[in-house]
């Protein structure tokens, strides 16, 4: 029984090496466009990472704010407050 080796290509039939070569050639032909796309990708990944890093802090803030009690006196405090002291 011989196993067939899986091909290292995507759906278009271009191998990984060919895809790297194609991206390199396109980046060298249009350097400003490649830089702009790279910065856009870095911005998107940075926002994603920042959102994931701040999620626990936002959860803690939401829990603290939801558990805060209203400190104003209630109607029962007015009824029982002065007589019980």
QUIDA-V977475 format. One record per pair of residues at least 6 apart in sequence whose C-alpha atoms are under 6 Angstrom apart, sorted by the first residue. I is the first residue (numbers start at 1). GAP is how many residues later the second one is. D is the distance in Angstrom with one decimal. If there is no record, write none. Layout:
i,gap,d
I,GAP,D
I,GAP,D
//
This chain:
i,gap,d
8,7,5.8
9,6,4.1
9,7,5.8
27,7,5.3
//
